[in-house]
Amino acid sequence: MTTVVILQSNYIPWRGYFDLIRRADHFVLYDTVQFTKNDWRNRNRIVGPSGPQWLTVPVSTSGQFGQTIEETAASDPRWTRRHANALQSALGRAPRYGSFGPFLADRFAQAATLTRISAINRLFIEGVMSLLGLRTRLHDARDIPASGDRSGRLLSICRELGATRYLSGPAARDYLDTAAFTAAGIEVDWMTYPAYPPYRQMDGGYQAGVSILDTLASLKPDEVFG
């Protein structure tokens, strides 16, 4: 069975995102769709001693209505230094933060040379995949021929990758033409996110749905998914 997952890139996403990646043979970064403001594409949260805080990559969107994720660019190159400092300040005393300090330094140094949000997100996603030992093949949607409506494009991508199973997030239930997938010999499954193991965050509590960097600052890679 060949499992394909298709999802927009997120900025250093939560562990559920990487759980989807680990369940797939092919994971497609679907960044040919419209960029949405105030979403996970260019920001995420961590929890420091004073509580949750946002890490947001500033982007240029003024006068560019309808731009895709891969067309969206960071607007201020100083964001890499700010995020590196914010992570050190918020998570520096976490049990395992020191174990991926070199990883962060390397990724932020590389990110400083990039402008497109899509490329920045992929850089960090690939890096975290390496930390977690995930071997899923990563693709950019722009490199895969696709046509049709919203659901049809996803089916086209699955066909191109030889999928026999399409694993989707729950949000696609509203529009996915499952009958078309079935007719093409592709099984459709829906991801149900489990209750991942909690851990003590830097404010003494626990909030789910934060960047996986927050999680890896406290849990070993083999503890992340339970």
C-alpha positions as CSV (number, residue, x, y, z in Angstrom):
1,M,0.0,0.0,0.0
2,T,1.3,3.5,-0.9
3,T,0.0,6.2,1.3
4,V,-0.1,9.9,0.2
5,V,-0.7,12.9,2.4
6,I,-1.2,16.4,0.8
7,L,-1.1,19.4,3.1
8,Q,0.0,23.1,3.1
9,S,3.3,23.8,4.8
10,N,3.3,25.2,8.3
11,Y,6.0,27.1,10.2
12,I,7.7,24.6,12.6
13,P,4.3,22.8,13.1
14,W,2.9,20.8,16.0
15,R,3.6,17.1,16.5
16,G,0.3,16.1,14.8
17,Y,1.6,17.4,11.5
18,F,4.7,15.2,11.8
19,D,2.4,12.3,12.9
20,L,0.7,12.7,9.5
21,I,4.2,12.7,7.8
22,R,5.3,9.5,9.6
23,R,2.1,7.7,8.4
24,A,2.8,8.5,4.8
25,D,5.0,7.2,2.1
26,H,4.8,10.5,0.2
27,F,4.0,13.8,1.8
28,V,3.2,16.7,-0.6
29,L,3.7,20.3,0.5
30,Y,0.6,21.8,-1.1
31,D,1.8,25.4,-1.3
32,T,0.3,26.2,-4.7
33,V,-2.9,27.3,-2.9
34,Q,-3.7,30.8,-1.6
35,F,-1.8,32.1,1.4
36,T,-4.1,32.8,4.4
37,K,-3.3,35.5,6.9
38,N,-3.2,34.8,10.6
39,D,-2.8,31.1,10.0
40,W,-0.2,28.5,10.7
41,R,1.7,29.1,7.4
42,N,4.0,31.7,8.9
43,R,3.6,31.4,12.7
44,N,3.4,29.0,15.6
45,R,3.4,29.0,19.4
46,I,5.7,27.9,22.1
47,V,5.2,28.1,25.9
48,G,7.7,30.0,28.0
49,P,7.8,30.7,31.7
50,S,5.2,33.5,31.3
51,G,2.9,31.3,29.2
52,P,2.2,30.9,25.4
53,Q,3.9,33.2,22.9
54,W,3.8,33.5,19.1
55,L,6.7,33.1,16.8
56,T,5.6,34.9,13.6
57,V,7.6,35.3,10.4
58,P,6.6,38.7,9.0
59,V,5.4,38.5,5.4
60,S,4.5,40.9,2.5
61,T,0.9,40.6,1.5
62,S,-0.2,44.2,0.9
63,G,-1.6,44.6,-2.7
64,Q,-1.0,40.9,-3.4
65,F,-4.5,39.5,-3.0
66,G,-4.7,35.9,-4.0
67,Q,-1.0,35.2,-3.8
68,T,-0.1,31.5,-3.1
69,I,1.9,30.3,-0.2
70,E,4.9,29.7,-2.4
71,E,4.7,33.3,-3.7
72,T,4.6,34.7,-0.2
73,A,7.9,36.2,1.0
74,A,9.3,37.2,4.4
75,S,9.4,41.0,4.8
76,D,12.1,41.5,7.4
77,P,15.3,39.4,7.4
78,R,15.8,40.1,11.1
79,W,13.1,37.5,12.0
80,T,15.6,34.7,12.2
81,R,17.6,36.3,15.0
82,R,14.5,37.3,16.9
83,H,13.1,33.8,16.8
84,A,16.4,32.2,17.8
85,N,16.6,34.6,20.8
86,A,12.9,34.0,21.7
87,L,13.4,30.2,21.7
88,Q,16.5,30.5,23.8
89,S,14.7,32.8,26.3
90,A,11.5,30.7,26.5
91,L,12.9,27.1,26.3
92,G,16.5,27.4,27.2
93,R,16.0,25.8,30.6
94,A,13.8,22.9,29.3
95,P,15.3,19.4,29.9
96,R,16.3,18.7,26.3
97,Y,16.7,22.1,24.7
98,G,20.4,21.8,24.6
99,S,20.2,18.6,22.6
100,F,19.0,20.4,19.5
101,G,20.7,23.7,19.9
102,P,23.1,23.0,17.0
103,F,20.1,22.1,14.9
104,L,18.4,25.4,15.6
105,A,21.6,27.4,14.9
106,D,22.1,25.6,11.6
107,R,18.5,26.0,10.5
108,F,18.2,29.6,11.3
109,A,21.5,30.4,9.6
110,Q,20.1,28.7,6.4
111,A,16.7,30.4,6.8
112,A,18.3,33.8,6.9
113,T,19.3,33.1,3.2
114,L,15.8,32.4,2.1
115,T,12.9,34.7,1.4
116,R,9.9,32.5,0.5
117,I,7.7,31.2,3.3
118,S,7.4,27.8,1.5
119,A,11.1,27.3,1.4
120,I,11.6,28.4,5.0
121,N,8.9,26.0,6.1
122,R,10.3,23.1,4.2
123,L,13.8,23.8,5.6
124,F,12.5,23.3,9.2
125,I,10.1,20.4,8.3
126,E,13.0,18.5,6.8
127,G,15.2,19.2,9.8
128,V,12.6,18.0,12.3
129,M,12.0,14.9,10.2
130,S,15.7,14.1,10.5
131,L,15.5,14.6,14.3
132,L,12.6,12.2,14.5
133,G,14.1,9.7,12.1
134,L,11.3,10.0,9.5
135,R,12.1,8.8,6.0
136,T,8.9,9.8,4.2
137,R,9.5,11.3,0.8
138,L,8.8,15.0,0.7
139,H,7.5,16.7,-2.5
140,D,6.5,20.2,-3.6
141,A,3.1,20.4,-5.3
142,R,4.4,22.6,-8.0
143,D,6.6,19.7,-9.3
144,I,3.6,17.4,-9.7
145,P,1.1,17.8,-12.6
146,A,-2.4,18.4,-11.3
147,S,-5.7,19.5,-12.8
148,G,-9.4,19.8,-12.0
149,D,-11.4,21.3,-9.2
150,R,-10.3,21.4,-5.5
151,S,-10.8,17.7,-5.0
152,G,-9.7,16.8,-8.5
153,R,-6.3,18.3,-8.1
154,L,-5.7,16.2,-5.0
155,L,-6.7,13.1,-6.9
156,S,-4.4,14.0,-9.8
157,I,-1.4,14.3,-7.4
158,C,-2.3,10.9,-5.8
159,R,-2.4,9.3,-9.2
160,E,1.0,10.8,-10.2
161,L,2.5,9.4,-7.0
162,G,1.0,5.9,-7.5
163,A,-1.2,6.2,-4.3
164,T,-3.4,3.3,-3.2
165,R,-4.4,5.2,-0.1
166,Y,-5.0,8.9,0.6
167,L,-4.8,10.0,4.2
168,S,-6.5,13.3,4.7
169,G,-7.0,15.7,7.6
170,P,-10.6,16.1,8.8
171,A,-11.1,19.6,7.2
172,A,-11.4,18.1,3.7
173,R,-14.6,16.2,4.6
174,D,-16.5,19.2,3.3
175,Y,-15.3,19.0,-0.2
176,L,-13.4,15.8,-1.0
177,D,-15.1,13.7,-3.7
178,T,-14.4,10.3,-2.1
179,A,-16.4,8.5,-4.8
180,A,-13.9,9.7,-7.4
181,F,-11.0,8.4,-5.3
182,T,-12.7,5.0,-4.9
183,A,-13.3,4.8,-8.6
184,A,-9.6,5.4,-9.2
185,G,-8.7,2.6,-6.8
186,I,-7.5,4.9,-4.0
187,E,-8.8,4.3,-0.5
188,V,-9.6,7.4,1.5
189,D,-8.8,7.5,5.3
190,W,-9.3,10.3,7.7
191,M,-6.7,11.3,10.2
192,T,-7.9,11.2,13.8
193,Y,-5.3,12.8,16.0
194,P,-4.7,10.9,19.2
195,A,-4.2,12.3,22.7
196,Y,-0.5,12.8,22.6
197,P,1.5,12.4,25.8
198,P,1.5,15.6,27.9
199,Y,4.6,17.0,29.4
200,R,5.4,19.8,31.8
201,Q,5.9,23.0,29.9
202,M,8.0,26.0,31.1
203,D,5.0,27.7,32.8
204,G,4.3,24.6,34.8
205,G,1.2,23.6,32.8
206,Y,0.5,21.8,29.5
207,Q,-1.1,23.2,26.3
208,A,-1.4,20.9,23.3
209,G,-1.1,22.1,19.7
210,V,2.2,24.1,20.1
211,S,5.2,23.9,17.8
212,I,7.1,20.6,17.9
213,L,10.2,22.6,19.1
214,D,8.3,23.1,22.4
215,T,7.7,19.3,22.6
216,L,11.3,18.3,21.6
217,A,12.6,20.6,24.3
218,S,11.1,18.3,26.9
219,L,10.6,14.9,25.2
220,K,12.9,12.5,23.5
221,P,12.2,11.9,19.8
222,D,10.9,8.4,20.6
223,E,8.5,9.8,23.2
224,V,6.9,12.5,21.0
225,F,4.0,10.4,19.6
226,G,3.5,8.0,22.6
